Amino acid sequence: MENSVSFKNINKIAIPAIIAGIAEPLISLTDIAVIGNVDENSIEALAAAGIVGSFLSAIIWIVAQTKTAISAIVSQHLGANRLHAVKTLIPQAIAFNFIFSLVIYATTAFFARAIFSAYNAEGLILQYSEDYYQIRALGYPLTLVTFAIFGVFRGLQNTLWAMKCSLTGAAVNIVLDYLLVYGVDGLIPPLHLKGAAYASLAAQGTMLVMALWFFFKKTPFHLKLSFNINPRMRGLLIMAANLFIRTAALNFAIYLANAYATDYGKNYIAAQSILMNIWLFFSFFIDGYANAGNAIGGKLLGAHDYKNLWELSKKISKYAVLIALILMGLCALFYDQIGLLFNKEASVLAIFSSVFWIVLLMQPVNAIAFMFDGIFKGLGEAKYLRNVLLVATFLGFTPTLLISDHFGLKLYGIWIAFFVWMLIRSSTLVIYFRRKYLHKDV
């Protein structure tokens, strides 16, 4: 098991995971960039795309935690040479994701106007948000089934297949974004914000078809349902439920940030939409090493190889911080030009530029938090991750945001609150991991 934590093996999982990971926020960033440059009501359209994108991410992150649970269980059984024990579990978990996604669609699509009113959206922004969401929400079943299959791939120590699916989906989205939002003279009428939603839907469908192909051709699993519930299903659902709660707390922080930004005015929520999507892009980029930690960590735990587990944590943290510093440097170099990619309004750009430095400054802290998040998920430590997020959100982020709002700091306050949030997450995970696994007997 020595070579499991070699530079080559870590990057064999991490690099495709990085590319696959950034494809998802790249879809949202493309939507934001294309929509933010339309001629008609660009600020309102950008604000709506940001609000809906935030809500969609929140829902998908929460309900897609079965992907992480599947990955942890598959990798642990792979390490213990017992994959046969989870063969009936995989189709049951995928079916669960599909049914759950239909329930989420049915409940949220009906209450779309009320949901986005809760984000303080009104008037044209509210109307755009509702229209955009009604189309994007059709993608829930496509995305959640795809994510469950990606969890299987990661558990098998393979992120290359997910990368190929995600890159193809991103390419489809970029091409269709331009064709459908702006239209083609005499061929396709400009669909504005709805065009971006249809482009995203097509991208999600493409990824699912490709994921299914890899699943049937390359893995030892199938989709034949057994009505005898696999005994590991209970553990998977408990792990997923803890991760649901954790991710709900995470997204409560993002919701609160967007609700306050919307309340400050349309220029503020437009700038916040750009900042949040860049932050998410960075997060997914760095998260590739967290995926390596998730997959390899679960396998090492299954093999009871605690020495290499500790080495793994040190190595992937070092690589992730290096990636974060490179991203910080590139963004600092093109500081003023980055905002222009997403919007040309001087008032929006002024707000963006005044706050962007805080987003950059927190990246090394984010890297450490994401690394240990990934390792802990692979180890099945979902309960501890849940507790950390609850503390960070309700005793760190929320009080900081409320105090900052009281003193009129606006977007500065929102991102200072996020910085506090990430400091709590990173420090608690490092301390707990060190105490539990540094001197554990091999």
Contacts in CASP RR format, 6 or more apart in sequence:
PFRMAT RR
TARGET T0000
AUTHOR 0000-0000-0000
METHOD contacts of the structure
MODEL  1
MENSVSFKNINKIAIPAIIAGIAEPLISLTDIAVIGNVDENSIEALAAAG
IVGSFLSAIIWIVAQTKTAISAIVSQHLGANRLHAVKTLIPQAIAFNFIF
SLVIYATTAFFARAIFSAYNAEGLILQYSEDYYQIRALGYPLTLVTFAIF
GVFRGLQNTLWAMKCSLTGAAVNIVLDYLLVYGVDGLIPPLHLKGAAYAS
LAAQGTMLVMALWFFFKKTPFHLKLSFNINPRMRGLLIMAANLFIRTAAL
NFAIYLANAYATDYGKNYIAAQSILMNIWLFFSFFIDGYANAGNAIGGKL
LGAHDYKNLWELSKKISKYAVLIALILMGLCALFYDQIGLLFNKEASVLA
IFSSVFWIVLLMQPVNAIAFMFDGIFKGLGEAKYLRNVLLVATFLGFTPT
LLISDHFGLKLYGIWIAFFVWMLIRSSTLVIYFRRKYLHKDV
1 300 0 8 1.000
1 303 0 8 1.000
1 305 0 8 1.000
1 308 0 8 1.000
2 308 0 8 1.000
3 9 0 8 1.000
4 296 0 8 1.000
4 299 0 8 1.000
4 300 0 8 1.000
4 305 0 8 1.000
4 308 0 8 1.000
4 312 0 8 1.000
5 296 0 8 1.000
5 300 0 8 1.000
5 308 0 8 1.000
5 311 0 8 1.000
5 312 0 8 1.000
5 315 0 8 1.000
7 315 0 8 1.000
9 296 0 8 1.000
10 289 0 8 1.000
10 292 0 8 1.000
10 293 0 8 1.000
10 296 0 8 1.000
10 312 0 8 1.000
10 315 0 8 1.000
10 316 0 8 1.000
10 319 0 8 1.000
11 292 0 8 1.000
11 319 0 8 1.000
13 154 0 8 1.000
13 157 0 8 1.000
13 158 0 8 1.000
13 159 0 8 1.000
13 291 0 8 1.000
13 292 0 8 1.000
13 293 0 8 1.000
13 295 0 8 1.000
13 296 0 8 1.000
14 159 0 8 1.000
14 288 0 8 1.000
14 289 0 8 1.000
14 291 0 8 1.000
14 292 0 8 1.000
14 316 0 8 1.000
14 319 0 8 1.000
15 288 0 8 1.000
16 159 0 8 1.000
16 160 0 8 1.000
16 162 0 8 1.000
16 163 0 8 1.000
17 154 0 8 1.000
17 159 0 8 1.000
17 162 0 8 1.000
17 163 0 8 1.000
17 287 0 8 1.000
17 288 0 8 1.000
17 289 0 8 1.000
17 291 0 8 1.000
17 292 0 8 1.000
18 284 0 8 1.000
18 285 0 8 1.000
18 287 0 8 1.000
18 288 0 8 1.000
18 289 0 8 1.000
18 323 0 8 1.000
19 163 0 8 1.000
19 166 0 8 1.000
19 167 0 8 1.000
20 150 0 8 1.000
20 159 0 8 1.000
20 162 0 8 1.000
20 163 0 8 1.000
20 165 0 8 1.000
20 166 0 8 1.000
20 167 0 8 1.000
21 166 0 8 1.000
21 284 0 8 1.000
21 285 0 8 1.000
21 287 0 8 1.000
21 288 0 8 1.000
22 281 0 8 1.000
22 284 0 8 1.000
22 285 0 8 1.000
23 163 0 8 1.000
23 166 0 8 1.000
23 167 0 8 1.000
23 169 0 8 1.000
23 170 0 8 1.000
24 166 0 8 1.000
24 284 0 8 1.000
25 277 0 8 1.000
25 280 0 8 1.000
25 281 0 8 1.000
25 283 0 8 1.000
25 284 0 8 1.000
26 170 0 8 1.000
26 173 0 8 1.000
26 174 0 8 1.000
26 281 0 8 1.000
27 169 0 8 1.000
27 170 0 8 1.000
27 173 0 8 1.000
27 200 0 8 1.000
27 203 0 8 1.000
28 49 0 8 1.000
28 53 0 8 1.000
28 57 0 8 1.000
28 277 0 8 1.000
28 280 0 8 1.000
29 277 0 8 1.000
29 278 0 8 1.000
29 281 0 8 1.000
30 170 0 8 1.000
30 173 0 8 1.000
30 174 0 8 1.000
30 177 0 8 1.000
31 49 0 8 1.000
31 173 0 8 1.000
31 177 0 8 1.000
31 196 0 8 1.000
31 199 0 8 1.000
31 200 0 8 1.000
32 46 0 8 1.000
32 49 0 8 1.000
32 50 0 8 1.000
32 273 0 8 1.000
32 274 0 8 1.000
32 277 0 8 1.000
32 342 0 8 1.000
33 341 0 8 1.000
33 342 0 8 1.000
34 177 0 8 1.000
34 178 0 8 1.000
34 181 0 8 1.000
34 182 0 8 1.000
34 196 0 8 1.000
35 42 0 8 1.000
35 45 0 8 1.000
35 46 0 8 1.000
35 49 0 8 1.000
35 181 0 8 1.000
35 192 0 8 1.000
35 193 0 8 1.000
35 196 0 8 1.000
36 42 0 8 1.000
36 43 0 8 1.000
36 45 0 8 1.000
36 46 0 8 1.000
36 49 0 8 1.000
36 342 0 8 1.000
36 343 0 8 1.000
37 343 0 8 1.000
37 344 0 8 1.000
38 45 0 8 1.000
38 181 0 8 1.000
38 182 0 8 1.000
38 192 0 8 1.000
40 192 0 8 1.000
41 124 0 8 1.000
41 128 0 8 1.000
42 343 0 8 1.000
42 344 0 8 1.000
42 345 0 8 1.000
43 266 0 8 1.000
43 267 0 8 1.000
43 270 0 8 1.000
43 343 0 8 1.000
43 345 0 8 1.000
43 348 0 8 1.000
44 124 0 8 1.000
44 125 0 8 1.000
44 128 0 8 1.000
44 266 0 8 1.000
45 128 0 8 1.000
45 192 0 8 1.000
45 193 0 8 1.000
46 270 0 8 1.000
46 273 0 8 1.000
46 274 0 8 1.000
46 342 0 8 1.000
46 343 0 8 1.000
46 348 0 8 1.000
47 121 0 8 1.000
47 125 0 8 1.000
47 128 0 8 1.000
47 262 0 8 1.000
47 266 0 8 1.000
47 269 0 8 1.000
47 270 0 8 1.000
47 273 0 8 1.000
48 121 0 8 1.000
48 125 0 8 1.000
48 126 0 8 1.000
48 128 0 8 1.000
48 129 0 8 1.000
48 132 0 8 1.000
48 193 0 8 1.000
49 128 0 8 1.000
49 132 0 8 1.000
49 193 0 8 1.000
49 196 0 8 1.000
49 273 0 8 1.000
50 258 0 8 1.000
50 269 0 8 1.000
50 273 0 8 1.000
50 276 0 8 1.000
50 277 0 8 1.000
51 116 0 8 1.000
51 119 0 8 1.000
51 121 0 8 1.000
51 125 0 8 1.000
51 129 0 8 1.000
51 258 0 8 1.000
51 262 0 8 1.000
51 269 0 8 1.000
51 273 0 8 1.000
52 116 0 8 1.000
52 129 0 8 1.000
52 132 0 8 1.000
52 133 0 8 1.000
52 136 0 8 1.000
53 136 0 8 1.000
54 119 0 8 1.000
54 254 0 8 1.000
54 255 0 8 1.000
54 258 0 8 1.000
54 273 0 8 1.000
54 276 0 8 1.000
55 115 0 8 1.000
55 116 0 8 1.000
55 119 0 8 1.000
55 133 0 8 1.000
55 255 0 8 1.000
56 133 0 8 1.000
56 136 0 8 1.000
56 137 0 8 1.000
57 251 0 8 1.000
57 254 0 8 1.000
57 280 0 8 1.000
58 247 0 8 1.000
58 251 0 8 1.000
58 254 0 8 1.000
58 255 0 8 1.000
59 104 0 8 1.000
59 108 0 8 1.000
59 140 0 8 1.000
60 140 0 8 1.000
60 143 0 8 1.000
60 144 0 8 1.000
60 147 0 8 1.000
61 247 0 8 1.000
61 250 0 8 1.000
61 251 0 8 1.000
62 244 0 8 1.000
62 247 0 8 1.000
62 248 0 8 1.000
62 251 0 8 1.000
63 97 0 8 1.000
63 100 0 8 1.000
63 101 0 8 1.000
63 104 0 8 1.000
63 140 0 8 1.000
63 144 0 8 1.000
63 244 0 8 1.000
64 97 0 8 1.000
64 143 0 8 1.000
64 144 0 8 1.000
64 147 0 8 1.000
64 148 0 8 1.000
65 240 0 8 1.000
65 243 0 8 1.000
65 244 0 8 1.000
65 246 0 8 1.000
65 247 0 8 1.000
66 93 0 8 1.000
66 96 0 8 1.000
66 97 0 8 1.000
66 147 0 8 1.000
66 148 0 8 1.000
66 236 0 8 1.000
66 240 0 8 1.000
67 147 0 8 1.000
67 148 0 8 1.000
67 150 0 8 1.000
67 151 0 8 1.000
67 154 0 8 1.000
68 151 0 8 1.000
68 239 0 8 1.000
68 240 0 8 1.000
68 243 0 8 1.000
68 294 0 8 1.000
68 377 0 8 1.000
68 378 0 8 1.000
69 93 0 8 1.000
69 235 0 8 1.000
69 236 0 8 1.000
69 237 0 8 1.000
69 239 0 8 1.000
69 240 0 8 1.000
69 243 0 8 1.000
69 382 0 8 1.000
70 90 0 8 1.000
70 93 0 8 1.000
70 148 0 8 1.000
70 151 0 8 1.000
70 152 0 8 1.000
70 155 0 8 1.000
70 236 0 8 1.000
71 151 0 8 1.000
71 152 0 8 1.000
71 154 0 8 1.000
71 155 0 8 1.000
71 294 0 8 1.000
71 295 0 8 1.000
71 377 0 8 1.000
71 378 0 8 1.000
72 155 0 8 1.000
72 239 0 8 1.000
72 294 0 8 1.000
72 298 0 8 1.000
72 377 0 8 1.000
72 378 0 8 1.000
72 379 0 8 1.000
72 380 0 8 1.000
73 86 0 8 1.000
73 89 0 8 1.000
73 232 0 8 1.000
73 236 0 8 1.000
73 239 0 8 1.000
74 83 0 8 1.000
74 86 0 8 1.000
74 90 0 8 1.000
74 151 0 8 1.000
74 152 0 8 1.000
74 154 0 8 1.000
74 155 0 8 1.000
74 156 0 8 1.000
75 154 0 8 1.000
75 155 0 8 1.000
75 156 0 8 1.000
75 157 0 8 1.000
75 294 0 8 1.000
75 295 0 8 1.000
75 296 0 8 1.000
75 297 0 8 1.000
75 298 0 8 1.000
75 299 0 8 1.000
75 302 0 8 1.000
75 378 0 8 1.000
76 298 0 8 1.000
76 299 0 8 1.000
76 301 0 8 1.000
76 302 0 8 1.000
76 378 0 8 1.000
77 83 0 8 1.000
77 85 0 8 1.000
77 86 0 8 1.000
77 302 0 8 1.000
78 155 0 8 1.000
78 156 0 8 1.000
78 157 0 8 1.000
78 299 0 8 1.000
79 298 0 8 1.000
79 299 0 8 1.000
79 300 0 8 1.000
79 302 0 8 1.000
79 303 0 8 1.000
80 302 0 8 1.000
80 303 0 8 1.000
83 220 0 8 1.000
85 232 0 8 1.000
86 230 0 8 1.000
86 232 0 8 1.000
87 220 0 8 1.000
87 221 0 8 1.000
87 222 0 8 1.000
88 226 0 8 1.000
88 228 0 8 1.000
88 230 0 8 1.000
89 230 0 8 1.000
89 232 0 8 1.000
89 233 0 8 1.000
89 236 0 8 1.000
90 152 0 8 1.000
90 221 0 8 1.000
90 222 0 8 1.000
90 223 0 8 1.000
91 221 0 8 1.000
91 222 0 8 1.000
91 223 0 8 1.000
91 224 0 8 1.000
91 225 0 8 1.000
91 226 0 8 1.000
92 225 0 8 1.000
92 226 0 8 1.000
92 229 0 8 1.000
92 230 0 8 1.000
92 233 0 8 1.000
93 148 0 8 1.000
93 233 0 8 1.000
93 236 0 8 1.000
94 145 0 8 1.000
94 148 0 8 1.000
94 149 0 8 1.000
94 223 0 8 1.000
95 225 0 8 1.000
96 237 0 8 1.000
97 144 0 8 1.000
97 145 0 8 1.000
97 147 0 8 1.000
97 148 0 8 1.000
98 141 0 8 1.000
98 144 0 8 1.000
98 145 0 8 1.000
100 144 0 8 1.000
101 140 0 8 1.000
101 141 0 8 1.000
101 143 0 8 1.000
101 144 0 8 1.000
101 145 0 8 1.000
102 140 0 8 1.000
102 141 0 8 1.000
104 140 0 8 1.000
105 137 0 8 1.000
105 138 0 8 1.000
105 139 0 8 1.000
105 140 0 8 1.000
105 141 0 8 1.000
108 115 0 8 1.000
108 133 0 8 1.000
108 137 0 8 1.000
109 133 0 8 1.000
109 134 0 8 1.000
109 137 0 8 1.000
112 129 0 8 1.000
112 130 0 8 1.000
112 133 0 8 1.000
112 134 0 8 1.000
112 137 0 8 1.000
113 126 0 8 1.000
113 130 0 8 1.000
115 133 0 8 1.000
116 126 0 8 1.000
116 129 0 8 1.000
116 130 0 8 1.000
116 133 0 8 1.000
117 126 0 8 1.000
118 259 0 8 1.000
119 129 0 8 1.000
119 255 0 8 1.000
119 258 0 8 1.000
119 259 0 8 1.000
119 262 0 8 1.000
120 259 0 8 1.000
120 262 0 8 1.000
120 263 0 8 1.000
121 129 0 8 1.000
121 262 0 8 1.000
125 262 0 8 1.000
125 266 0 8 1.000
125 269 0 8 1.000
128 193 0 8 1.000
131 193 0 8 1.000
131 194 0 8 1.000
131 197 0 8 1.000
132 193 0 8 1.000
132 194 0 8 1.000
132 196 0 8 1.000
132 197 0 8 1.000
135 194 0 8 1.000
135 197 0 8 1.000
135 198 0 8 1.000
135 201 0 8 1.000
136 197 0 8 1.000
136 200 0 8 1.000
136 201 0 8 1.000
138 201 0 8 1.000
139 200 0 8 1.000
139 201 0 8 1.000
139 204 0 8 1.000
139 205 0 8 1.000
142 201 0 8 1.000
142 204 0 8 1.000
142 205 0 8 1.000
142 207 0 8 1.000
142 208 0 8 1.000
143 204 0 8 1.000
143 207 0 8 1.000
143 208 0 8 1.000
145 208 0 8 1.000
145 211 0 8 1.000
146 165 0 8 1.000
146 204 0 8 1.000
146 205 0 8 1.000
146 207 0 8 1.000
146 208 0 8 1.000
146 211 0 8 1.000
149 211 0 8 1.000
149 212 0 8 1.000
149 214 0 8 1.000
149 215 0 8 1.000
150 162 0 8 1.000
150 165 0 8 1.000
150 211 0 8 1.000
152 215 0 8 1.000
152 219 0 8 1.000
152 221 0 8 1.000
153 159 0 8 1.000
153 161 0 8 1.000
153 162 0 8 1.000
153 214 0 8 1.000
153 215 0 8 1.000
153 219 0 8 1.000
154 162 0 8 1.000
154 291 0 8 1.000
154 294 0 8 1.000
154 295 0 8 1.000
155 295 0 8 1.000
155 299 0 8 1.000
156 219 0 8 1.000
157 295 0 8 1.000
157 296 0 8 1.000
157 299 0 8 1.000
158 218 0 8 1.000
159 288 0 8 1.000
159 291 0 8 1.000
159 292 0 8 1.000
159 295 0 8 1.000
161 211 0 8 1.000
161 214 0 8 1.000
161 218 0 8 1.000
162 211 0 8 1.000
164 210 0 8 1.000
164 214 0 8 1.000
165 206 0 8 1.000
165 207 0 8 1.000
165 210 0 8 1.000
165 211 0 8 1.000
165 214 0 8 1.000
166 207 0 8 1.000
168 206 0 8 1.000
168 207 0 8 1.000
168 210 0 8 1.000
169 203 0 8 1.000
169 204 0 8 1.000
169 206 0 8 1.000
169 207 0 8 1.000
170 203 0 8 1.000
172 199 0 8 1.000
172 202 0 8 1.000
172 203 0 8 1.000
172 206 0 8 1.000
173 199 0 8 1.000
173 200 0 8 1.000
173 202 0 8 1.000
173 203 0 8 1.000
176 195 0 8 1.000
176 198 0 8 1.000
176 199 0 8 1.000
176 202 0 8 1.000
176 203 0 8 1.000
177 195 0 8 1.000
177 196 0 8 1.000
177 199 0 8 1.000
179 188 0 8 1.000
179 199 0 8 1.000
180 188 0 8 1.000
180 191 0 8 1.000
180 194 0 8 1.000
180 195 0 8 1.000
180 196 0 8 1.000
180 198 0 8 1.000
180 199 0 8 1.000
181 190 0 8 1.000
181 191 0 8 1.000
181 192 0 8 1.000
181 193 0 8 1.000
181 195 0 8 1.000
181 196 0 8 1.000
181 199 0 8 1.000
182 190 0 8 1.000
183 189 0 8 1.000
183 190 0 8 1.000
183 191 0 8 1.000
191 198 0 8 1.000
215 221 0 8 1.000
215 223 0 8 1.000
216 222 0 8 1.000
238 382 0 8 1.000
239 380 0 8 1.000
239 382 0 8 1.000
240 382 0 8 1.000
242 382 0 8 1.000
242 383 0 8 1.000
242 385 0 8 1.000
242 386 0 8 1.000
243 377 0 8 1.000
243 382 0 8 1.000
243 385 0 8 1.000
243 386 0 8 1.000
245 386 0 8 1.000
245 389 0 8 1.000
245 390 0 8 1.000
246 382 0 8 1.000
246 385 0 8 1.000
246 386 0 8 1.000
246 388 0 8 1.000
246 389 0 8 1.000
246 390 0 8 1.000
247 389 0 8 1.000
249 386 0 8 1.000
249 389 0 8 1.000
249 390 0 8 1.000
249 392 0 8 1.000
249 393 0 8 1.000
249 394 0 8 1.000
250 389 0 8 1.000
250 393 0 8 1.000
252 393 0 8 1.000
253 393 0 8 1.000
253 397 0 8 1.000
253 398 0 8 1.000
253 417 0 8 1.000
253 418 0 8 1.000
253 421 0 8 1.000
254 276 0 8 1.000
256 397 0 8 1.000
256 398 0 8 1.000
256 401 0 8 1.000
257 272 0 8 1.000
257 276 0 8 1.000
257 401 0 8 1.000
257 414 0 8 1.000
257 417 0 8 1.000
257 418 0 8 1.000
258 269 0 8 1.000
258 272 0 8 1.000
258 276 0 8 1.000
260 401 0 8 1.000
260 405 0 8 1.000
260 414 0 8 1.000
261 268 0 8 1.000
261 269 0 8 1.000
261 271 0 8 1.000
261 272 0 8 1.000
261 410 0 8 1.000
261 411 0 8 1.000
261 414 0 8 1.000
262 268 0 8 1.000
262 269 0 8 1.000
264 410 0 8 1.000
264 411 0 8 1.000
267 345 0 8 1.000
267 347 0 8 1.000
267 348 0 8 1.000
267 351 0 8 1.000
268 351 0 8 1.000
268 410 0 8 1.000
268 411 0 8 1.000
270 343 0 8 1.000
270 345 0 8 1.000
270 348 0 8 1.000
271 348 0 8 1.000
271 349 0 8 1.000
271 351 0 8 1.000
271 352 0 8 1.000
271 355 0 8 1.000
271 411 0 8 1.000
272 411 0 8 1.000
272 414 0 8 1.000
274 339 0 8 1.000
274 342 0 8 1.000
274 343 0 8 1.000
274 348 0 8 1.000
274 352 0 8 1.000
275 352 0 8 1.000
275 355 0 8 1.000
275 356 0 8 1.000
275 359 0 8 1.000
275 411 0 8 1.000
275 415 0 8 1.000
277 342 0 8 1.000
278 338 0 8 1.000
278 356 0 8 1.000
278 359 0 8 1.000
279 359 0 8 1.000
279 418 0 8 1.000
282 324 0 8 1.000
282 327 0 8 1.000
282 359 0 8 1.000
282 363 0 8 1.000
282 366 0 8 1.000
283 366 0 8 1.000
283 370 0 8 1.000
285 323 0 8 1.000
285 327 0 8 1.000
286 320 0 8 1.000
286 323 0 8 1.000
286 324 0 8 1.000
286 327 0 8 1.000
286 363 0 8 1.000
286 366 0 8 1.000
286 367 0 8 1.000
286 370 0 8 1.000
287 370 0 8 1.000
289 316 0 8 1.000
289 319 0 8 1.000
289 320 0 8 1.000
289 323 0 8 1.000
289 367 0 8 1.000
289 370 0 8 1.000
289 371 0 8 1.000
290 316 0 8 1.000
290 320 0 8 1.000
290 370 0 8 1.000
290 371 0 8 1.000
290 373 0 8 1.000
290 374 0 8 1.000
290 375 0 8 1.000
291 374 0 8 1.000
292 316 0 8 1.000
293 312 0 8 1.000
293 316 0 8 1.000
293 371 0 8 1.000
293 374 0 8 1.000
293 375 0 8 1.000
293 378 0 8 1.000
294 374 0 8 1.000
294 375 0 8 1.000
294 377 0 8 1.000
294 378 0 8 1.000
295 378 0 8 1.000
296 312 0 8 1.000
297 309 0 8 1.000
297 312 0 8 1.000
297 375 0 8 1.000
297 378 0 8 1.000
297 379 0 8 1.000
298 378 0 8 1.000
298 379 0 8 1.000
298 380 0 8 1.000
300 306 0 8 1.000
300 308 0 8 1.000
300 309 0 8 1.000
300 312 0 8 1.000
301 309 0 8 1.000
301 378 0 8 1.000
301 379 0 8 1.000
304 442 0 8 1.000
305 442 0 8 1.000
306 437 0 8 1.000
306 440 0 8 1.000
306 441 0 8 1.000
306 442 0 8 1.000
307 442 0 8 1.000
309 375 0 8 1.000
309 437 0 8 1.000
310 437 0 8 1.000
310 438 0 8 1.000
312 375 0 8 1.000
313 371 0 8 1.000
313 372 0 8 1.000
313 375 0 8 1.000
313 433 0 8 1.000
313 437 0 8 1.000
316 371 0 8 1.000
316 375 0 8 1.000
317 367 0 8 1.000
317 368 0 8 1.000
317 371 0 8 1.000
317 372 0 8 1.000
320 367 0 8 1.000
320 368 0 8 1.000
320 370 0 8 1.000
320 371 0 8 1.000
321 364 0 8 1.000
321 367 0 8 1.000
321 368 0 8 1.000
323 367 0 8 1.000
324 363 0 8 1.000
324 364 0 8 1.000
324 366 0 8 1.000
324 367 0 8 1.000
325 363 0 8 1.000
325 364 0 8 1.000
327 360 0 8 1.000
327 363 0 8 1.000
328 360 0 8 1.000
328 361 0 8 1.000
328 363 0 8 1.000
328 364 0 8 1.000
329 360 0 8 1.000
331 338 0 8 1.000
331 356 0 8 1.000
331 360 0 8 1.000
332 360 0 8 1.000
335 353 0 8 1.000
335 356 0 8 1.000
335 357 0 8 1.000
336 353 0 8 1.000
338 356 0 8 1.000
339 349 0 8 1.000
339 352 0 8 1.000
339 353 0 8 1.000
339 356 0 8 1.000
340 349 0 8 1.000
343 349 0 8 1.000
343 352 0 8 1.000
351 411 0 8 1.000
354 411 0 8 1.000
354 412 0 8 1.000
355 411 0 8 1.000
355 412 0 8 1.000
355 415 0 8 1.000
358 412 0 8 1.000
358 415 0 8 1.000
358 416 0 8 1.000
358 418 0 8 1.000
358 419 0 8 1.000
359 415 0 8 1.000
361 419 0 8 1.000
362 415 0 8 1.000
362 418 0 8 1.000
362 419 0 8 1.000
362 422 0 8 1.000
365 419 0 8 1.000
365 422 0 8 1.000
365 423 0 8 1.000
365 426 0 8 1.000
366 422 0 8 1.000
366 426 0 8 1.000
368 426 0 8 1.000
368 429 0 8 1.000
368 430 0 8 1.000
369 422 0 8 1.000
369 425 0 8 1.000
369 426 0 8 1.000
369 429 0 8 1.000
372 426 0 8 1.000
372 429 0 8 1.000
372 430 0 8 1.000
372 433 0 8 1.000
373 385 0 8 1.000
373 425 0 8 1.000
373 429 0 8 1.000
375 433 0 8 1.000
376 382 0 8 1.000
376 384 0 8 1.000
376 385 0 8 1.000
376 429 0 8 1.000
376 433 0 8 1.000
377 385 0 8 1.000
384 432 0 8 1.000
388 424 0 8 1.000
388 425 0 8 1.000
388 428 0 8 1.000
388 429 0 8 1.000
389 425 0 8 1.000
391 424 0 8 1.000
391 428 0 8 1.000
392 421 0 8 1.000
392 422 0 8 1.000
392 424 0 8 1.000
392 425 0 8 1.000
392 428 0 8 1.000
393 421 0 8 1.000
395 424 0 8 1.000
396 417 0 8 1.000
396 420 0 8 1.000
396 421 0 8 1.000
396 424 0 8 1.000
397 417 0 8 1.000
397 418 0 8 1.000
397 420 0 8 1.000
397 421 0 8 1.000
398 417 0 8 1.000
400 413 0 8 1.000
400 416 0 8 1.000
400 417 0 8 1.000
400 420 0 8 1.000
400 421 0 8 1.000
401 413 0 8 1.000
401 414 0 8 1.000
401 417 0 8 1.000
404 412 0 8 1.000
404 413 0 8 1.000
404 414 0 8 1.000
404 416 0 8 1.000
404 417 0 8 1.000
405 413 0 8 1.000
409 416 0 8 1.000
END
